[in-house]
Structures are given as structure tokens and as C-alpha cells.
Amino acid sequence: MREEIYDIGGMHCAACSSAVERVTKKLPGVSESSVNLPLNRLTISYDEAQTTPEDIINKIERAGFTATVQKPKAEKADINAAEKDDEIIKKQSKSEKTGLVISLVSAGILLVFSMLPMIFPSFPMPDIISLGKNPQNAAIIQMLLCIPVFAAGRRYFTSGIKSLMHGNPNMDTLVAVSAGASVIYSLVMTLLIPIRPHSAHELYFESAAVVVALVSLGKYLEAGSSAKTKSAIDGLIKLKPETATLVIDGETRQVPTAELKVGDVILIRAGASVPTDGVVQSGTGAVNEAMLTGESLPADKKEGDALIGGSILLSGALYMQVKKTGEDTVLAGIIKFVLDAQGKKAPIAKTADKVAGVFVPVVMAIAIISAVLWLIFGQTPSFALKIFTTVLVIACPCAMGLATPTAIIVGTGMGANAGILIRSGEALELSSKISVALLDKTGTVTKGEPAVTDVRSVNDNEKELLSAAASLEILSDHPIAKAITEYSKKRGIAAEQTLTNVKMHEGGGISAISETGEALYIGNDRLYRELGIDTEKYIKLLDKLRAEGKTPVICGRQGEILGVIAVADEPLPDAKEGIEALVALGIKPVLLTGDSEQTALAIAKSVGISDVIAEVLPTEKAEHVIRLKEKGETVLMVGDGINDAPALISADLGCAIGAGSDIAIDSADIILMRRELISVAEAVRLGRLTLRGIKQNLFWAFAYNVIGIPIAAGLLYPSYGILLSPMFGGLAMGLSSLFVVTNALRLKTKRWRGKA
């Protein structure tokens, strides 16, 4: 199967996107076809043996749209491309704005010219163009004033009629048919004026012109708001600088970032952006990685530290060796990840898609039936035309098409800015339904790096204890040994002795002979039992440390105990806060680990987790996930290691720590760029906010049409005399789409970070 992305031209509403999906799904070998209306993008998966890109493009073009295969966005993640796109958008916007102004001015003059004399009979109007004294001239002037409006809004007619001819009527079709019908009727009435002067009072030029002008205004405002929904991805694309300072043989020169190669050395000065991914070769500085990780505090960088392209050096100067370029960089990966997520629909969108697929034909049928019924009931053709036009104009498939994708675009963009990458709209929706969060211990709840927590010297000579311990542990590459040697080094106590007769006791520890001929040993109870050294009086201390989730290491010399050093993998600084945030959201946290039950219980207690599943193998983790799902729970699995991958895939929603293994990240639906447990709760909150926005948008889109179309059809006219004008319908149509987009943008004002 091959997955491709196509830029689609000519789409203006949900009926359009539904038509593109419908025709492409009929192609042989197509397994999935999904259109994102705000992004004008089709994501399609198909069997290359059965269908080709040419087949897809031809099918879309026969449906009345245009299609071009899109290059991967990661390839275009440079500032030149972003600026070029901006220039094109600005030119289009300027052209649309000019046309809109002409349209509104012409429609306004026409409205004043045609309506004011009717409302205010004393309104001064020259006799030569007066509707009462020279109706023929007045009608011709109204017709001429329509021309600039229709010229500016010509795409409604070209697109609408074209879509109708291809059997895929859309929003433009509704506008074109309604405005066209009003104009044709008005032209007939204009021709009848010489023999039937009263026909001058049955002109609908102003209705047609004002409808087109107001719909154009609504689409322009909607486009401006929709552009804001994509601000997050635009900001990411512009993070990459245009040039870099390349260092060759001590000389520096500016080169395009695109020309950098792996192994190049570049100089980054204070205030400059890091052009690509690499490692600090020399120098120190503080780097702002907020746009990529969501971490507001600058990160101090020194030799050997990793640098992410797109981050900003706030102070200092760094020489960096390039490690990744182009599509391989973290920034390019984030951009592709977010774009993919914004192109994928949430399950809740399926209902709207089904309705949108038949919406326009149904509305056209309702308009025709309503007009015919009013004629049967004795109303005039003018009245029936007003009903027909208003029903067509007030119906708005745009709002339905924008309801879900705009909220998803805003939600995933907000997540990306906070260092929370969400793979799809489905993941966003699922995150709002989580009932149980399974948390791996090492690297997720804890730091994943053993550290010395306690040093208990028997004779209060801590230096002697640490010196002996470091001298022995420097011989081992075990994580606990490294933790002890690192701690001793930080305390300024080095391994000073050269040891002989070194013996590694499997599962126990190390023994050796010092320069002075004394026996030294470090390890657990087993080692001391093997050596015949009594540790009975230290049992309570050892048990206490183990109960706290720590690993005690006993150090001795010449048959005597020097002391005990405790090592533990400590919880992350925000672990307790993150667990409290999950509980506050009604989610039950469960610690799932392969560690011993005693250690797991101690860690769980320290961070506020009451449910623990310990001593499980990687495959058993997945089994526990499945058992919870069978009980009706919606399960979130959070992990960072290779051993977490099966559970991440088995869970309803997999969440990987960004600093974790590639396999864990590839298996996850959500990636946290920061190693902070609070981010899990933030992701859930963001999902709930986004889903709430989607539901509000869909409710408005459906409720607007359910209420508006019957009123436009004249349902309230017999009882209350209420009849909507086509002009009101055009205004309401534009405002409904604007409301949906604005409501999606309201997500940005909600508080969802931190404890919330």
C-alpha cells in the first residue's frame, strides 16, 4: 500500500470534500481516502498494482476539482518555502480583498437605490432613474450595478455550475442557482415593464447582488480565521534559519542551511537559531527549546550535549557538529507528524461526512418542493422565487465541513507548541475518554538513572566509606556502580587505591586486596554470607531502605562493615504532581513494571499511586492492557522503552516519552517531548477541550440548518407572517462558518497546561 497527499483545488464546503472522498474511494485498490477541508488536502492509501496517481488525479478532475501530488512538507521545511507561501497567500488575499470591497460597495449602492425609496417614499431620487417615474431606467441601473458584484464573485458561478454539471453540487451551486434564478427572473420582469409597469416592483437584482456580496464577505472572514488555525505549523516551518555559519580550517562563511552535510562544523552565536540537529563540539550557552519541547526554561548546553534545529541560542557561543539534516531532523519530523495528524479525521467526523455527502441535493430538493407548494397554495411566482432563493442561500454545508478539522488543527497545533505531539484526530478524541492510565516505572515515573540517596557510615567517616566503595565500583560498569563512582566524584572523593586479586561475585558484588594488603568488599547480603561476615545488626537498616524502594550496598574492610550506601531510581521531580493531575481528571493511575513488588510499592507510594502491577515481563504488560480493555476500560499506556512497545500498541492510546527509544515512539499515538509526567494530564485535557469544541461546532452546524431551512421555506409565514429574505440568508450563511472557525480558535484561550 502507498500513502500519498494531494493538494485539491476548487473545494469550498463539506459537499466538495465529501465528493472528492466519494469518487476516490471507488477507485480499485483504495483502502482509505480522507479530505481535510481547511487544508484543501487529500490523504489517500492505495494499492499501486491497481491504481496510479494519474488515475487518482483524473478521477478528481472529472468530479470538477483539481489535484496535484504534494511533496513531503519536511522537504519544504525551510524559511524560503515558508516565505514564498506567505507571499502567494498575501497576493491572493489582496486580490480577494479588492474584489470584496468593489462587491460590497456596488451591492450597498444597489441596496440604497432600490430599497430606500420603497421604505421612505420622500427619499430624493432623480426622475430619470426613479422607479416610480422611469421604471425601465431604474431596472437597467440595478442590473448594471449587479455586474461588478457578480464579476468579483464569479467563482461561485463557475465553480457552482461546473460542480452541478459533474453531479457534485456544492455550496457554490446553491449560491449560483439562487442568485442566477433571481437575476433571470428580474431580467424577465425588466423586459415586461413596458407592457406591465408593475413588474418593476418584482425585481430581485438587489437580493442576488447582496447575497453574493455577503457570502463573499463571510468566506473572506472565514479564510482569515482559518489561516489563524494553522499558525502553529507555520511557526514551526519558520523556525529553521535560512543560512548557517560554516567553519572550515578555522575560517567561517555563510552558506544556505540546505547545503549543510553530516559532519560539518558550524558556529552558532548568541541570538541565532540552530540550523539543524547536531552535538556541541565546544563552547557553552543557554538554548531556548520552547517551540519544540514546550519547556519554557532555557537549557544549558556544553560539550557533548545535543542541539535541536530550530532552537535559539540565548547566550554564549557554540561550535556544533552536524548530525542530521533535511527530513531526518527533529524539527522536520515534528512538522510531518503534526501535518499528518491534522490530515486525519476523528471518528466523530464520520456523521458529518455522511450528512454532507447528500446535503446539497437534499437542500435543492427542499427549495424546489417549497417553491412549488407555495405556488399550489396560491402564492405569486415572485413569492415562490423568494422562498426558493432563501432556502438555497441559508443552507450552509461549510459549517459542517469545518466543524471537526478546524478544531483538530487548533488542538494539534497547541499540543505541538507545548511539546505534545498527537498522531491523529482519533488520538485526540480517544484521549478525552481515558479511564485508566498504565505507567511504566523506569524512565516514565522515575528518572531512569540510579543515584545515591543515602550514605550511612558506621564510624562517621563518610570519606573513608566512599573512597573504599569508589575504588571497588570503578571496576564495574553496572548502573549501581556508576551511580556510586559518580557520587563520590562529585563529593571530591576519588578512587585512590590500586587493587589486586579482584574477584567478581556473580549476583553478589566485588572483592579485592588493597595496596596495604587489606581485603575490601562491596555488595549485597549474599556476598557477605559467602565471605562469612556477619551483617545481622544491619538487617533493620537494610530492610528499611528496601521498603523505601532503594537498593542497599554494603561496603566492608578486613571483616568489618564500613557502612551502607543506598542507591535508587528516584521519581521525576513532577511525578507526584502529574499523578495528582490524572486523578483530578477521573483517571485511575496504575504502576506497571518488571521490578520487584517491594520496590514498585515504595515508588508508587512516594508519588501517590495506589494500584501496582509488578514483576511482569514485556509480553505480560500487553496482556494486562488487554484484560483492562475487556473490562470496559479505555486504557492509556505510558512508556519509554523497547519493552513497552507491545503494551503501547495494545492500549487504546499509547503515549511515549520523547526521550525514549525509537521503537516506543513509533508505537505511540502521543509523544511527549518533555520528560514530565504532567504532560500526560495535559494531553488528556487538550483532548477533552478539542472534543468539546468539535461537539459544539457540530451541534451549531446541524442546529443552524435544522432551524434555518424550515424558516426559510416559510414554515412560520402562515401563523406569524415571518418570512426570511435571501439577504438575511446570505448573511447567516457566512456567519455560521465564521462562528465554527472562531469557536475552534477559542481553544487557544482555554487553560490546560500545568495543574489547570
C-alpha positions in Angstrom: 0.0 0.0 0.0 1.2 3.5 -0.8 0.1 6.7 1.0 0.1 10.0 -0.8 -1.1 13.5 -0.1 -2.7 15.6 -2.8 -3.4 19.4 -2.9 -7.0 19.7 -4.0 -8.3 22.9 -5.8 -11.9 24.0 -6.1 -13.2 22.8 -2.7 -15.4 25.3 -0.8 -17.6 23.3 1.5 -18.3 19.9 3.1 -20.2 18.7 0.0 -17.0 19.3 -2.0 -14.8 17.3 0.3 -17.4 14.6 0.5 -17.5 14.4 -3.3 -13.7 14.0 -3.5 -13.7 11.3 -0.9 -16.6 9.5 -2.6 -15.1 9.4 -6.1 -11.6 8.4 -4.9 -12.9 5.6 -2.7 -14.5 4.0 -5.8 -11.1 3.5 -7.4 -9.8 -0.1 -7.2 -7.2 -0.8 -4.5 -8.0 2.3 -2.4 -8.2 1.4 1.3 -8.6 4.9 2.7 -9.4 8.4 1.4 -9.7 11.3 3.7 -10.1 15.0 2.9 -9.2 17.9 5.2 -11.2 20.9 4.0 -9.4 23.7 5.8 -6.0 22.4 4.5 -7.5 21.6 1.0 -5.7 18.3 1.2 -6.5 14.6 0.4 -4.7 11.8 2.1 -5.1 8.5 0.2 -3.8 5.0 0.7 -4.0 2.7 -2.3 -2.5 -0.4 -3.9 0.0 0.7 -6.6 -0.7 -2.5 -8.6 -4.4 -1.5 -9.1 -4.3 2.3 -9.2 -1.8 5.0 -10.2 -1.5 8.7 -9.3 -2.7 9.6 -12.8 -5.9 7.6 -12.1 -6.5 9.5 -8.9 -5.9 12.9 -10.5 -8.2 12.1 -13.4 -11.0 10.9 -11.2 -10.8 14.0 -9.1 -10.7 16.3 -12.2 -13.7 14.5 -13.7 -15.6 15.3 -10.4 -14.9 19.0 -11.0 -11.8 19.7 -8.9 -8.0 19.9 -9.4 -5.4 17.7 -7.8 -1.6 17.7 -7.6 0.7 15.3 -5.7 2.1 17.2 -2.7 5.8 16.9 -1.9 6.5 15.9 1.7 6.3 19.0 3.9 9.5 18.0 5.6 11.3 18.8 2.3 9.8 22.3 2.3 10.6 23.0 6.0 12.8 25.9 5.2 12.3 29.6 5.5 12.4 30.3 1.8 9.5 28.0 1.1 7.5 29.4 4.1 8.1 33.0 2.9 7.2 32.0 -0.7 3.9 30.5 0.5 3.3 33.7 2.6 3.8 35.9 -0.5 1.3 33.8 -2.6 -1.2 33.9 0.2 -0.8 37.7 0.7 -1.2 38.3 -3.1 -4.4 36.2 -3.2 -5.7 37.9 0.0 -5.1 41.3 -1.5 -6.8 40.4 -4.8 -9.8 38.9 -2.8 -10.0 42.0 -0.6 -10.1 44.4 -3.6 -12.8 42.3 -5.2 -14.7 42.2 -2.0 -14.6 45.9 -1.5 -15.9 46.5 -5.1 -18.6 43.9 -4.4 -19.7 45.4 -1.1 -19.7 49.0 -2.4 -21.7 48.0 -5.6 -24.2 46.0 -3.5 -24.5 48.8 -1.0 -25.3 51.4 -3.7 -27.8 49.0 -5.3 -29.5 48.3 -1.9 -29.8 52.0 -1.2 -31.0 52.7 -4.8 -33.7 50.0 -4.8 -34.9 49.8 -1.2 -34.7 53.3 0.3 -37.4 54.8 -2.0 -39.7 52.0 -1.0 -39.1 52.4 2.7 -39.0 56.3 2.6 -41.2 57.5 -0.3 -40.0 61.0 0.2 -36.4 60.0 -0.4 -35.0 62.3 -3.1 -34.4 60.4 -6.4 -33.9 62.0 -9.8 -36.9 61.4 -12.1 -34.8 59.9 -14.8 -33.9 56.9 -12.6 -36.9 56.9 -10.3 -38.6 53.5 -10.0 -42.0 55.3 -10.0 -41.5 57.7 -12.9 -38.9 55.8 -15.1 -39.1 52.1 -14.0 -37.3 50.9 -17.1 -34.2 53.1 -16.4 -34.3 52.1 -12.7 -34.3 48.4 -13.6 -31.4 48.8 -16.1 -29.3 50.7 -13.5 -30.0 48.0 -10.9 -28.9 45.4 -13.5 -25.7 47.3 -14.3 -24.9 47.6 -10.5 -25.1 43.8 -10.3 -22.3 43.3 -12.8 -19.3 44.3 -10.5 -20.7 42.1 -7.8 -21.0 39.1 -10.0 -17.7 39.8 -11.6 -16.0 39.8 -8.1 -17.9 36.7 -7.1 -17.7 34.9 -10.4 -16.1 31.8 -8.8 -19.5 31.0 -7.2 -20.9 30.7 -10.7 -18.0 29.0 -12.4 -17.4 26.5 -9.6 -21.1 26.1 -8.7 -22.3 25.3 -12.3 -19.3 23.2 -13.0 -19.9 21.1 -9.9 -23.6 20.8 -10.8 -22.7 19.6 -14.3 -20.3 16.9 -12.8 -23.1 15.7 -10.5 -21.4 17.0 -7.3 -23.4 20.1 -6.3 -21.8 22.2 -3.5 -22.2 25.4 -1.6 -21.2 27.4 -4.7 -24.0 25.6 -6.6 -26.5 26.8 -4.0 -25.3 30.4 -4.4 -25.1 30.3 -8.1 -28.5 28.7 -8.6 -30.3 31.0 -6.1 -28.6 34.2 -7.4 -28.9 33.1 -11.0 -32.6 32.4 -10.6 -33.2 35.8 -9.0 -31.3 37.6 -11.9 -33.1 35.6 -14.7 -36.5 36.3 -13.1 -35.5 40.0 -12.7 -34.4 40.2 -16.3 -37.8 38.8 -17.5 -39.6 41.3 -15.3 -37.4 44.1 -16.8 -38.4 43.1 -20.3 -42.1 43.1 -19.2 -42.0 46.7 -17.7 -43.1 48.4 -21.0 -46.3 46.3 -21.2 -46.7 45.6 -17.4 -45.3 48.6 -15.3 -46.0 46.8 -12.1 -43.2 44.3 -13.0 -40.8 47.0 -11.7 -41.8 46.0 -8.2 -40.9 42.4 -8.7 -37.1 42.9 -9.3 -34.6 40.9 -7.2 -31.4 42.3 -8.6 -30.5 43.7 -5.1 -31.2 40.4 -3.4 -29.0 38.5 -5.8 -26.2 41.0 -5.5 -26.3 41.4 -1.7 -26.4 37.6 -1.3 -23.2 37.2 -3.4 -21.6 40.1 -1.6 -22.4 38.9 1.9 -21.4 35.3 1.1 -18.1 36.6 -0.2 -17.7 38.7 3.0 -18.4 35.6 5.1 -15.9 33.5 3.2 -13.2 36.2 3.4 -13.6 36.5 7.2 -13.7 32.7 7.5 -10.5 32.4 5.4 -8.7 34.9 7.7 -9.8 33.0 10.8 -8.9 29.6 9.2 -5.4 30.9 8.5 -5.0 31.5 12.2 -5.8 27.9 13.0 -2.7 26.9 11.0 -0.4 29.4 12.8 1.3 26.6 14.9 2.6 24.7 11.8 3.6 27.9 10.1 5.6 28.9 13.2 7.3 25.5 13.2 8.2 25.8 9.5 9.8 29.3 10.0 11.9 28.1 12.9 14.7 26.8 10.6 17.0 29.7 9.6 17.9 30.4 6.0 21.7 30.4 6.4 24.3 28.9 8.7 27.9 29.8 9.6 30.1 27.0 8.3 33.6 26.6 9.8 36.4 25.2 7.6 40.0 25.2 8.7 39.3 28.0 11.2 37.6 30.2 8.6 33.9 31.0 8.7 31.5 31.6 5.8 27.7 31.9 5.4 26.1 29.0 3.5 22.4 28.1 2.8 21.2 25.7 5.5 20.0 23.3 2.8 23.7 22.8 1.8 24.9 21.5 5.2 26.1 17.9 5.4 26.6 15.5 8.3 30.0 16.1 9.8 30.1 19.8 9.1 31.1 22.1 11.9 29.1 25.3 12.3 29.3 28.3 14.6 26.2 29.5 16.4 26.4 32.9 18.0 24.1 34.3 20.7 20.7 35.3 19.3 20.9 32.9 16.3 18.8 29.8 15.6 20.3 26.4 15.5 20.1 25.5 11.8 19.9 21.7 12.1 20.5 18.8 14.6 23.9 18.2 16.0 26.2 17.9 19.0 28.1 20.7 20.8 31.8 20.3 19.9 33.0 23.2 22.1 31.6 26.2 23.9 28.8 26.7 26.4 25.5 28.5 26.2 21.8 28.7 27.1 19.4 27.4 24.5 15.6 28.1 24.2 13.9 25.0 23.0 10.4 26.1 24.0 8.9 26.0 20.5 10.0 22.4 20.1 9.6 20.9 23.6 7.2 23.3 25.4 9.9 23.8 28.1 9.9 27.5 29.0 13.2 27.5 30.9 16.4 27.7 28.7 18.6 24.5 28.6 22.3 24.9 29.4 24.5 23.3 26.8 28.1 22.2 26.9 30.4 19.9 25.0 28.8 16.6 24.0 25.2 17.9 24.5 22.6 17.5 21.7 21.2 20.5 19.9 17.9 20.6 18.1 17.5 22.5 14.9 15.1 25.4 15.3 16.0 26.2 18.9 17.6 29.6 19.7 20.9 30.3 21.4 20.2 32.9 24.0 23.7 33.4 25.3 27.3 32.2 24.7 28.7 30.8 21.5 28.7 27.1 20.4 30.6 25.1 17.8 28.3 22.4 16.6 29.0 19.2 14.6 26.1 18.5 12.2 24.5 15.0 12.9 21.2 15.2 10.9 19.9 17.3 8.0 16.8 17.7 6.0 14.0 15.2 6.6 16.0 13.4 9.3 15.9 16.3 11.8 13.7 16.5 14.8 12.0 19.7 13.5 11.2 18.1 10.2 9.9 15.1 12.0 7.6 17.2 14.2 6.3 19.2 11.2 5.5 15.9 9.3 3.9 14.4 12.5 1.7 17.4 13.1 0.7 17.7 9.4 -0.2 14.0 9.3 -2.3 14.5 12.5 -4.1 17.5 11.0 -5.0 15.5 7.9 -6.6 12.6 9.8 -10.2 12.7 10.9 -11.6 11.9 14.3 -14.3 9.2 14.4 -16.9 11.8 15.4 -16.5 13.4 12.0 -18.0 10.4 10.1 -21.5 11.5 10.9 -21.0 15.0 9.5 -19.3 13.5 6.4 -22.3 11.2 5.7 -24.7 14.1 6.0 -22.6 16.4 3.9 -22.5 13.8 1.1 -26.2 14.2 0.5 -26.8 17.6 2.0 -26.8 19.9 -1.1 -29.0 17.7 -3.3 -31.5 17.4 -0.4 -31.5 21.2 0.1 -32.1 21.8 -3.6 -35.0 19.4 -3.5 -36.4 21.2 -0.4 -36.1 24.5 -2.2 -37.9 23.3 -5.3 -40.6 21.5 -3.3 -41.2 24.6 -1.1 -41.5 26.9 -4.1 -43.9 24.5 -5.9 -46.1 24.1 -2.8 -46.4 27.8 -2.3 -47.4 28.2 -5.9 -50.0 25.4 -5.4 -51.3 27.3 -2.3 -51.9 30.3 -4.4 -48.8 32.5 -3.9 -47.3 34.5 -6.7 -44.2 33.4 -8.7 -42.3 36.3 -7.0 -43.1 34.9 -3.5 -42.1 31.3 -4.6 -38.9 32.6 -6.0 -38.1 34.3 -2.7 -38.7 31.1 -0.9 -36.6 29.1 -3.4 -33.7 31.6 -3.2 -33.7 31.9 0.6 -33.7 28.1 1.2 -30.8 27.7 -1.1 -28.8 30.6 0.3 -29.3 29.9 4.0 -28.2 26.3 3.8 -24.6 26.1 4.8 -22.6 22.8 4.3 -19.4 24.8 5.0 -20.1 24.9 8.7 -20.4 21.1 8.8 -17.2 20.6 6.8 -15.2 23.0 9.0 -16.6 21.7 12.4 -14.2 18.9 13.0 -10.9 19.7 11.1 -10.6 23.3 12.4 -10.8 22.1 16.0 -8.3 19.3 15.3 -5.9 21.7 13.5 -6.0 24.1 16.5 -5.8 21.3 19.1 -2.8 19.5 17.5 -1.1 22.9 16.9 -1.5 23.8 20.6 -0.1 20.4 21.5 2.9 20.8 19.2 3.7 24.2 20.8 3.7 22.6 24.2 5.8 19.6 23.3 2.9 17.2 23.0 2.7 15.6 19.5 -0.6 13.9 18.8 -0.6 11.5 15.8 -4.2 11.9 14.7 -7.7 13.3 15.3 -8.7 9.8 16.5 -6.0 10.0 19.2 -7.3 13.4 20.3 -10.8 12.1 20.6 -9.7 8.9 22.4 -7.5 10.9 24.9 -10.7 12.6 26.2 -12.2 9.2 27.1 -9.3 7.6 29.1 -10.4 5.9 32.3 -7.1 4.1 33.3 -3.5 5.2 32.8 -0.9 2.4 32.9 2.5 3.9 33.7 5.8 2.2 33.2 8.2 2.8 36.2 11.7 3.3 34.9 12.1 6.4 32.8 8.4 7.3 33.0 7.6 7.7 36.7 11.3 7.7 37.6 14.3 9.3 36.1 15.7 6.1 34.7 19.1 6.8 36.2 20.1 5.2 39.6 21.5 7.8 42.0 22.9 7.6 45.6 20.3 8.6 48.1 21.8 7.5 51.5 25.3 7.2 52.8 25.4 5.5 56.3 29.0 5.3 57.7 29.5 3.1 60.8 32.3 5.2 62.3 31.0 8.5 60.9 33.9 8.6 58.4 32.0 9.1 55.2 35.1 9.9 53.2 36.7 6.5 54.1 33.5 4.7 53.2 33.1 6.4 49.8 36.8 6.1 48.9 36.7 2.3 49.5 33.4 2.0 47.6 34.6 4.1 44.6 37.9 2.1 44.4 35.9 -1.1 44.0 32.9 0.1 41.9 35.2 1.8 39.4 36.0 -1.7 38.2 32.3 -2.4 37.3 30.0 -1.0 34.5 26.9 -1.8 36.4 24.4 1.1 36.7 24.6 1.0 40.5 28.4 1.0 40.4 28.3 4.0 38.1 26.0 5.8 40.4 28.3 5.3 43.4 31.5 6.4 41.5 29.7 9.4 40.1 28.5 10.4 43.6 32.0 10.0 45.0 33.5 12.1 42.2 31.0 14.9 42.9 32.0 14.9 46.5 35.6 15.2 45.6 36.4 11.7 46.8 38.3 9.7 44.1 39.2 6.1 43.8 42.7 6.4 45.1 43.8 2.8 45.6 45.2 0.3 43.1 43.6 -3.1 43.8 44.8 -6.6 43.2 43.1 -10.0 43.3 39.9 -8.5 42.1 37.0 -11.0 42.1 33.5 -10.5 40.7 30.9 -12.4 42.7 28.0 -13.1 40.4 24.8 -11.6 41.8 26.7 -10.5 44.9 29.4 -7.9 44.4 33.1 -7.3 44.2 36.1 -8.2 46.5 39.8 -7.2 46.1 43.0 -6.6 48.0 44.2 -3.0 48.6 47.8 -1.7 48.3 48.2 -2.2 52.1 47.2 -5.8 51.9 43.7 -5.3 53.4 40.7 -7.1 52.0 37.9 -4.8 50.6 34.5 -5.8 49.5 31.2 -4.2 48.4 27.9 -5.8 47.5 24.7 -7.3 49.0 23.9 -9.7 51.8 24.7 -12.7 49.6 28.3 -11.6 49.2 28.8 -11.2 53.0 27.2 -14.6 53.7 29.6 -16.1 51.1 32.5 -14.3 52.8 31.2 -15.4 56.3 30.9 -11.8 57.6 28.0 -11.1 60.0 25.6 -8.4 58.9 22.8 -9.2 61.4 22.9 -5.9 63.2 22.3 -4.0 60.0 19.2 -6.0 58.9 16.7 -3.4 60.2 18.5 -0.7 58.2 18.7 -2.8 55.1 15.0 -3.7 55.3 14.1 -0.1 55.9 16.0 1.1 52.8 14.5 -1.7 50.7 11.0 -0.7 51.9 11.7 2.8 50.6 12.4 1.3 47.1 16.2 1.7 47.5 18.9 -0.8 46.8 21.4 -1.0 49.8 25.0 -1.7 49.0 27.3 -2.8 52.0 31.0 -1.9 52.0 33.5 -3.6 54.3 37.1 -4.0 55.0 39.1 -6.8 56.8 35.9 -8.4 58.1 34.4 -5.2 59.4 31.5 -3.2 57.9 32.4 0.4 56.9 28.8 1.3 56.1 25.9 1.1 53.8 25.3 3.1 50.6 21.7 3.2 49.2 21.0 3.7 45.5 17.6 4.3 43.9 16.0 5.4 40.7 14.2 8.5 42.0 10.8 9.7 40.8 10.8 12.5 38.3 10.5 15.9 40.0 6.9 16.4 38.8 5.8 12.7 39.2 3.5 13.3 42.2 2.0 16.4 40.6 1.4 14.5 37.4 -0.3 11.7 39.2 -2.5 14.1 41.1 -3.5 15.8 37.9 -4.5 12.4 36.4 -6.6 11.6 39.5 -8.2 15.0 39.3 -9.3 14.2 35.8 -11.0 11.0 37.0 -8.3 8.7 35.6 -7.0 5.8 37.7 -3.2 5.6 37.6 -1.6 2.1 37.7 2.1 1.4 38.0 3.1 -1.4 35.6 6.7 -2.6 36.0 9.0 -5.5 35.8 10.7 -4.5 39.0 10.2 -6.3 42.3 6.9 -5.7 44.1 8.6 -4.1 47.2 10.5 -1.6 45.0 7.4 -0.9 42.9 5.2 -0.4 46.0 7.7 2.1 47.5 7.9 4.2 44.3 4.1 4.1 43.9 3.5 5.2 47.5 6.0 8.1 47.1 4.1 9.5 44.1 0.6 8.8 45.1 -0.2 5.7 43.1 -2.3 3.1 45.0 -2.6 0.4 42.3 0.6 -1.6 41.3 1.2 -4.4 38.9 4.8 -5.6 39.4 7.3 -8.3 38.3 5.8 -8.5 34.8 7.5 -9.4 31.5 7.2 -7.1 28.4 4.7 -9.5 26.8 2.7 -9.7 30.1 2.4 -5.9 30.0 0.3 -6.2 26.8 -1.8 -8.9 28.4 -2.6 -6.7 31.4 -3.6 -3.9 28.9 -6.0 -6.3 27.1 -7.5 -7.5 30.4 -8.4 -4.0 31.4 -9.9 -3.3 27.9 -12.0 -6.4 28.2 -13.4 -5.0 31.5 -14.6 -1.9 29.5 -11.8 0.5 30.5 -10.4 2.9 28.0 -6.6 2.4 28.5 -3.7 4.8 28.1 -0.3 3.2 28.3 2.7 5.5 29.0 6.2 4.2 28.5 9.6 5.0 27.1 11.5 1.7 26.5 11.6 -1.1 23.8 9.9 -3.4 26.4 6.9 -1.0 26.4 6.2 -1.2 22.7 3.8 -4.2 22.8 1.7 -2.5 25.6 1.8 0.8 23.7 0.3 -0.9 20.6 -2.2 -2.9 22.6 -3.6 0.1 24.5 -6.5 2.2 23.2 -3.9 5.1 23.3 -0.1 4.7 23.5 1.9 7.6 24.9 5.7 7.6 24.6 8.2 9.9 26.3 10.1 11.7 23.6 13.5 10.9 25.1 12.6 7.2 24.9 13.5 4.5 22.4 12.6 4.9 18.7 10.5 1.7 18.9 8.4 3.1 21.7 8.0 6.4 19.8 7.0 4.6 16.6 4.4 2.5 18.6 2.8 5.5 20.3 -0.2 7.7 19.4 1.1 10.6 21.5 4.7 11.7 22.0 5.8 13.8 24.9 8.9 15.9 24.0 9.4 16.7 27.7 10.2 14.0 30.3 7.4 15.4 32.6 4.5 13.3 33.8 2.3 16.4 34.0 2.3 16.3 30.1 0.2 13.1 30.2 -2.6 15.0 32.0 -2.1 18.0 29.7 -2.6 15.7 26.7 -5.9 14.4 28.2 -7.1 17.9 29.0 -6.3 19.1 25.5 -8.2 16.1 24.0 -11.2 16.9 26.1 -11.2 20.6 25.2 -10.8 19.7 21.5 -13.6 17.1 21.6 -15.8 19.6 23.4 -15.1 22.2 20.6 -15.9 19.6 17.9 -19.2 18.8 19.5 -20.1 22.4 19.9 -19.2 23.1 16.3 -21.2 20.1 15.0 -24.2 21.0 17.2 -24.1 24.5 15.8 -23.7 23.4 12.2 -26.6 20.9 12.4 -28.9 23.0 14.6 -28.4 26.1 12.3 -29.6 24.1 9.3 -32.4 22.2 11.1 -33.8 25.5 12.4 -32.9 27.8 9.4 -34.1 25.8 6.4 -37.7 25.3 7.6 -38.0 29.0 8.5 -36.5 29.9 5.1 -39.1 27.6 3.5 -41.9 29.7 5.0 -42.9 27.4 7.9 -43.6 30.4 10.2 -45.3 32.6 7.5 -48.9 31.2 7.8 -49.1 31.7 11.6 -46.7 34.6 12.3 -46.1 36.2 8.9 -42.4 35.7 9.3 -40.5 35.3 6.0 -36.8 35.5 5.7 -35.2 37.5 2.9 -32.4 36.0 0.7 -30.1 38.8 2.0 -30.6 37.6 5.6 -30.0 34.0 4.4 -26.7 35.1 2.8 -25.5 36.9 5.9 -26.5 33.9 8.2 -24.7 31.5 5.9 -21.4 33.4 6.1 -21.7 34.0 9.9 -22.4 30.3 10.6 -19.0 29.2 9.1 -17.3 32.1 10.8 -18.8 31.0 14.1 -17.5 27.5 13.7 -13.9 28.6 13.0 -14.0 31.3 15.7 -15.2 28.7 18.2 -12.3 26.4 17.3 -9.9 29.3 17.8 -11.4 29.8 21.3 -9.5 26.7 22.3 -6.4 28.8 22.4 -7.9 30.9 25.3 -8.5 27.9 27.5 -6.2 26.9 30.3 -5.0 23.4 30.0 -1.3 23.5 30.9 0.2 22.5 34.3 -2.1 21.7 37.2 -5.0 23.5 35.5 
